[in-house]
Amino acid sequence: GYGTLRPKTAGGQIFCVFFALFGIPLNIVFLHRVGKMLSLLCKKLGKFLYEKGMRKKKIKFLTLLFFLATGILVFLCLPSLFFQITEGWSYSEGIYFAFITLSTIGFGDYVVGKQPGRNYFSYYRTLVAIWILFGLAWIALLFNL
C-alpha cells in the first residue's frame, strides 16, 4: 500500500492481522453486493434494449460499452479533475493515481490529503475512500460482464 499509516508495535501488528482476517472478507462481501447491484442495473438496461427489438449480441456489446464508458468517466476522468483541483496535481497525475489506486497497485508515490500547505475539506479522505470502494466494485462488475 501507501505506507503512510502502519502499526509500529507488536500489539498493533497483531491487531492488524486479526482485523484483516475479518475486514478483508467483509470487504469482499461488500464489493460483491455492490457489484451485484450494478449487475442488476446492467440487466435492466439489457432488458430495456431487448424490448426495443435489439439483438442479444448488440445488447451485450452496448451494455459493456455503456458501463465501461460511464465507469471511465465517473471513476477515472472526473476524480482526476477533482484531484487536480484539490491536490494541485496535473490531470495526468490524477489519472495515474486513480488507475494505480483502483487497480490495487498502490505504490504510495501519490497520497491524497497529504500535500503540505493545502487546505482540505473535513470529509475529503472519507469521500476518497468511498470513491475507492465503488471504483473497486465497478472493476468487479466489468469482470462479471
Number of C-alpha atoms within 10 A of each C-alpha: 12 13 10 8 7 11 11 8 9 9 10 11 13 12 13 14 12 10 11 13 11 10 13 11 11 12 13 12 12 15 21 16 13 19 22 16 14 18 19 12 14 19 16 13 17 22 15 13 18 14 10 9 10 13 12 13 9 13 19 17 12 15 20 17 12 14 19 16 12 14 18 16 13 15 22 19 17 17 20 25 19 14 21 17 13 17 21 14 18 14 18 13 16 24 21 14 25 24 18 16 20 20 13 12 12 17 13 14 10 19 15 14 16 13 14 7 6 11 11 14 9 8 9 12 14 10 10 15 12 11 17 18 15 19 23 21 23 25 17 18 22 16 9 10 13
